[in-house]
Amino acid sequence: MAGGRRRAPRARVVDGEVEEFRTATDLLPADADLRTALLRSDGRRTWAAEDLATVTEADEHDPTWLQFHAAINAINQQQPTEKRDTAGG
């Protein structure tokens, strides 16, 4: 191609995938609460905020963010709901 570069076939495929993703997404309002507005995916499942509030198990193959949510929720479920008196009295 005179004066220009030809794009490799793979680059055109990637461009198409990017465009498909872009057209399938919506813009969030500037004041959106990202914790509830965004969905997270581990590649197998999509996790909404309410799902993440209840998950208590994850393994080493799960994303780190999912492992953290599960560990925190498991600890919180083990703790009593009343605060203990830590003043020693």
C-alpha positions in Angstrom: 0.0 0.0 0.0 1.7 3.2 -1.1 2.1 5.8 1.6 0.3 3.8 4.3 0.5 0.7 6.4 -1.8 -2.3 6.0 -3.3 -3.6 9.1 -2.7 -7.2 9.9 -5.9 -9.4 9.9 -5.6 -10.0 13.7 -5.6 -6.2 14.3 -8.8 -5.9 12.3 -10.4 -8.7 14.4 -9.3 -7.0 17.6 -10.7 -3.6 16.4 -14.0 -5.4 15.7 -14.0 -6.9 19.2 -13.3 -3.5 20.8 -16.0 -1.9 18.8 -18.5 -4.6 19.8 -17.6 -4.2 23.5 -17.8 -0.4 23.3 -21.3 -0.4 21.7 -22.5 -3.0 24.3 -21.6 -0.7 27.2 -23.4 2.2 28.7 -22.0 5.4 30.3 -22.6 5.9 33.9 -23.7 9.2 35.3 -21.0 11.2 37.1 -22.7 10.7 40.4 -23.2 6.9 40.1 -22.3 4.7 43.1 -19.7 2.4 41.5 -20.1 -0.3 44.1 -23.7 -0.9 42.9 -23.5 0.3 39.3 -20.6 -1.8 38.2 -20.8 -5.5 37.6 -17.7 -7.7 38.2 -16.9 -10.8 36.3 -14.5 -13.6 37.0 -14.8 -14.9 33.5 -17.4 -17.5 34.4 -20.0 -15.5 36.3 -21.0 -11.9 36.7 -21.1 -10.6 40.3 -23.4 -7.8 41.4 -22.9 -6.0 44.7 -25.5 -8.0 46.5 -23.8 -11.3 45.4 -20.5 -10.0 46.8 -22.1 -9.2 50.1 -22.9 -12.9 50.7 -20.1 -14.9 49.1 -18.0 -16.7 51.7 -16.0 -19.2 49.7 -13.4 -18.8 47.0 -10.4 -20.8 45.9 -6.9 -20.0 44.5 -8.3 -20.0 40.9 -10.7 -17.2 41.7 -9.7 -13.6 41.1 -8.1 -11.9 44.1 -10.9 -9.4 44.5 -13.4 -12.4 44.9 -11.1 -14.1 47.4 -10.9 -10.9 49.5 -14.7 -10.5 49.5 -15.2 -14.2 50.5 -12.6 -14.0 53.3 -14.0 -10.8 54.7 -17.6 -12.1 54.6 -16.6 -15.4 56.2 -14.9 -13.5 59.1 -17.8 -11.2 59.6 -20.2 -14.1 59.7 -18.1 -15.7 62.5 -18.1 -12.6 64.7 -20.9 -12.0 67.1 -23.2 -9.1 66.2 -22.7 -7.4 69.5 -19.4 -5.5 70.1 -17.3 -6.9 72.9 -16.1 -4.7 75.8 -12.4 -4.3 75.0 -11.8 -2.0 77.9 -11.3 -5.0 80.2 -14.2 -4.2 82.4 
